Amino acid sequence: MFCADLLAAFVPVIPFAFLPLGPARIVSIGVTTILLLLLGLGRGLIGRRNVGVSMLETLIIATAAVGAGLLIGQLVTRRAVGADATSPAAPVGCLHTVIANSRITSRMSTRRATRCRGSQSSLRREDENSRG
């Protein structure tokens, strides 16, 4: 059972090891959708239920799980960078870049990180404006 779960968890991740980010997302979503539909087919056949309904149920449950995961990720990201409820959350990679490059002081890190959009040039302009 452990090996089957491990293999199933690796399937959506494998395209990211071999393809650029954009195509990897498409391949990952496509392969995962096909596997979920096959899982629904198996559920329908084993349970002697309507196969189409079983496939649709499986796909809807997986889509709801993805939506919940995205929502929770957004909430955690907003709380981690200190963004208020009305501003979009800063990308986590942006916050790490800012901290790694030591472009901000600790007292201003939260304010700048929430406005960060991943552009080093905007950070340089912001540093120049705050000095002068």
C-alpha positions in Angstrom: 0.0 0.0 0.0 2.8 2.4 0.9 4.5 1.8 -2.5 1.3 2.4 -4.4 0.7 5.7 -2.5 4.2 6.8 -3.1 4.0 6.0 -6.8 0.7 7.8 -7.2 2.1 10.9 -5.4 5.1 11.0 -7.8 3.1 10.9 -11.0 2.0 14.6 -11.0 5.5 15.7 -10.0 7.6 13.8 -12.6 6.9 16.2 -15.5 8.5 19.1 -13.5 11.8 17.1 -13.4 12.0 16.9 -17.2 10.1 19.9 -18.7 10.0 23.7 -18.2 7.4 25.0 -15.8 4.7 25.9 -18.3 4.6 22.6 -20.3 5.2 20.6 -17.1 2.0 22.1 -15.5 -0.1 21.1 -18.6 1.4 17.6 -18.8 0.9 17.2 -15.0 -2.7 18.3 -15.1 -3.4 16.1 -18.1 -1.8 13.0 -16.7 -3.4 13.5 -13.3 -6.9 14.0 -14.9 -6.5 10.8 -16.9 -5.4 8.8 -13.9 -8.3 10.2 -11.8 -10.7 9.2 -14.5 -9.2 5.7 -14.6 -9.6 5.6 -10.8 -13.2 6.6 -11.1 -13.7 3.9 -13.8 -12.2 1.3 -11.4 -14.4 2.5 -8.6 -17.5 2.2 -10.8 -16.6 -1.3 -12.0 -15.7 -2.7 -8.6 -18.7 -1.1 -6.9 -21.0 -2.1 -9.7 -22.2 1.5 -10.1 -22.7 3.8 -13.0 -19.1 4.3 -14.3 -19.7 7.8 -15.7 -21.1 9.0 -12.4 -18.2 7.4 -10.5 -15.6 9.0 -12.8 -17.3 12.4 -12.4 -17.4 12.1 -8.6 -13.7 11.3 -8.5 -12.8 14.2 -10.6 -15.0 16.6 -8.6 -13.6 15.4 -5.3 -10.0 15.9 -6.6 -10.9 19.3 -8.0 -12.3 20.3 -4.6 -9.1 19.1 -2.9 -7.0 21.2 -5.3 -9.2 24.3 -4.6 -8.9 23.8 -0.8 -5.1 23.4 -1.1 -4.8 26.6 -3.1 -7.0 28.5 -0.7 -5.0 27.3 2.3 -1.8 28.1 0.6 -2.9 31.6 -0.1 -4.0 32.1 3.5 -0.7 30.8 4.8 1.3 32.9 2.4 -0.7 36.0 3.4 -0.1 35.4 7.1 3.6 34.5 6.5 4.4 37.8 4.7 2.1 39.9 6.8 -0.2 41.0 4.0 -3.5 42.5 4.8 -6.7 40.8 3.5 -7.1 43.3 0.7 -3.7 43.1 -0.9 -2.5 40.2 -3.0 -0.1 37.9 -1.3 3.6 38.3 -2.3 5.1 35.3 -4.0 7.0 33.3 -1.4 10.0 33.1 -3.8 10.1 36.9 -3.9 10.3 37.1 -0.1 13.2 34.6 -0.1 15.0 36.6 -2.8 14.6 39.8 -0.9 15.9 38.3 2.3 18.7 36.4 0.6 20.0 39.5 -1.2 19.8 41.5 2.1 18.1 44.4 0.3 15.9 45.2 3.3 16.3 45.8 7.0 14.5 43.7 9.5 12.2 46.5 10.6 11.0 47.1 7.0 11.0 43.6 5.7 7.3 42.9 6.1 6.2 46.2 4.4 8.5 45.7 1.4 7.9 42.0 1.1 4.2 42.5 0.7 4.7 44.9 -2.1 7.4 42.8 -3.8 6.5 41.5 -7.2 9.7 39.7 -8.0 11.5 42.5 -9.8 14.9 43.4 -8.5 14.8 46.8 -10.4 11.7 47.8 -8.4 13.5 47.0 -5.2 16.5 49.1 -6.3 14.2 52.0 -7.1 12.5 51.6 -3.7 15.9 51.6 -1.9 16.9 54.7 -3.8 13.6 56.5 -3.0 13.9 55.6 0.7 17.4 57.0 1.0 16.8 60.3 -0.8 
